[in-house]
Amino acid sequence: MSTKIGLHIGGRRFDVDVEKKFAKFLEQQMAKDFNMDGNNDLKALLQAYVRKNHELYVQNQQVEEILKKLDNEDVIL
C-alpha cells in the first residue's frame, strides 16, 4: 500500500507515492528541510539535496571505518 506526500516547489505542487512504512520517516525528514505548508524555492531544494548527500557521504565513511575495523579484527584472530 502506498501513501501520497505532497510538496510545493517553485509554485507547483509535486506529489510522490511511497510505501506506507516509509512515508512517516520521509515526512519527518522533509519537514526538517522544507516548508510543508507553503511554497519552497529551488534554492531550498538544492540545499536539501546537498545536505542529504552529505549525510549519505558521512554514513558511507562510517561504514567503511567499521568494515576496516572488522577486517583488522579478523586478521588478529
Secondary structure as GFF3:
##gff-version 3
##sequence-region A 1 77
A	DSSP	beta_strand	2	9	.	.	.	ID=ss1
A	DSSP	beta_strand	12	19	.	.	.	ID=ss2
A	DSSP	alpha_helix	20	33	.	.	.	ID=ss3
A	DSSP	beta_strand	39	40	.	.	.	ID=ss4
A	DSSP	alpha_helix	42	76	.	.	.	ID=ss5
###
